[in-house]
């Protein structure tokens, strides 16, 4: 899983505060999941009598559950995938999918839920995407049923994920998605450089944003006709990835991780990040790169293909990356075209605010249609979900497939994909692909897990990157600040216009289309859009919750 699914810890909490996280009762109390008041005795058809952590789930009779499937262009759905066959063999469950193309997935999901026609299992939900469906009662408050999910509960307890789960609670104290759970934060994006070009000019890989500037300046001097840094991932949100991984170094949030409320731990209050000194410093730095022709202005909004083609054609030497794109796209294609070329992803550069990183150990997750509780096989369905999405064995199966067929285990905790099978760029020329031809490592089923499993597929590049990032300090989680219903309604009126104004003016300032001398005027415009009142709502909610719950 990559790109926009990777929320920051701060933005997750801010979104949750906006949606009404952390109820006035039950938040983080450890009382989740008590189904004592719910009579499930007649809903155990096919369920295992004894099912616990580490047990293989196997339905006591053949079962079938419906699921919404996000059909990915990179690996279109096939009914003959080994994944489906082996899943039924191991669990006794057949999944009947309603397949929807990626481009239409969110819209179709909303329509199906609204019409009461949604399948039982609804994956690929990014918090707070569940919020619109809570009031209608169309989706289950899943925190009420976690006693049916022993593997989920075990990982939450072992990895101390309670605070992060509190971040996705609604105003009633319950959470309505089962998120993917990670043992450790796994940063996904940073800057990459053509190392063969750097070596040619005796330039070292930069470690700070100041050094990034110096390296780009040296490259510009050596290649006057080249703008050395031309970026991607901006077609949906200008510089979405770049601003996300850049912001922590400036003590703020940005890009894909941007939220309108960010907690200032020194001042002990929420602030509006888009008007902060740190955000201004970040925008000023970007403008300096653009004005000196070190950063391509087209890179803020061009398509990914346009950005990649510039890199491959030698018209740029630096580009944002994640480990998968680095290996399977940039390096693979560069080395086919340019002999001796190479590219490396650097740990996120440090900046005025230091080297701390932002991130969450939760990923997108599942919603469950409320109608599932009316089925006699409801308990079995929950046991099945717990095994496939949250047990060690289920996660291993979803990622690697069938031992001896798609992979082998040279040693405990080690996985070797069989020869002739491409695994996320490991062998791009292979005859078979783990996703396209077998259905494993599918984003519907594969996310989260213990660090041993997650890191087992790291390329040497990613291992080096994650080892370096693992030494960084992780920024703390913003404190709980649940908004009451009237506050939520008011915040909703202001939320989008404020965020849009920040996005639009970030681009204008960076590109020089608006002079930075107008920063104060920009802040005044945010105030006219109720910035101060918006932040006051969050601080009021924070103080109220702190006084009532310590």
Secondary structure, 3 states (H helix, E strand, C coil): CCHHHCCCHHHHHHHHHHHCCCCCCCCCCCCCCCCCCCCCCCCCCCCCCCCCCCCCCCCCCCEEEEEEEEECHHHCCCCCCHHHHHHHHHHCEEEEEEEEEHHHHHHHHHHHHHHCCCCCEEEEECCCCCHHHCCCCCECCHHHHHHHCHHHHHHHHHCCCHHHHHCCCCCCCCCCCEEEEECCCCCCCEEEEEHHHHHHCCCCCCCEHHHHHHHHHHHHHHCCCCCCECCCCCCCCCCHHHHHHHHHHHCCCCHHHCCCCEEECCCCEEECHHHCHHHHHHHHHHHHHHHCCCECHHHHCCCHHHHHHHHHCCCCCEEEECHHHHHHHHHHHHHHHCCCCCEEECCCCEECCECCECCCCEEEEEEEEHHHHHCCCHHHHHHHHHHHHHCHHHHHHHHHCCECCCEECCCCCCCEECCCEECCCCCCCCCEECCCCCCCCCCCCCCCECHHHHHCCCCHHHHHHHHHHCCCCECCCCCCCCCCHHHHHHHHHHHHHHHHHHHHHHHHHHHCCCCHHHHHHHHHHHHHCCHHHHHHHHHHHHHHHHHHHC
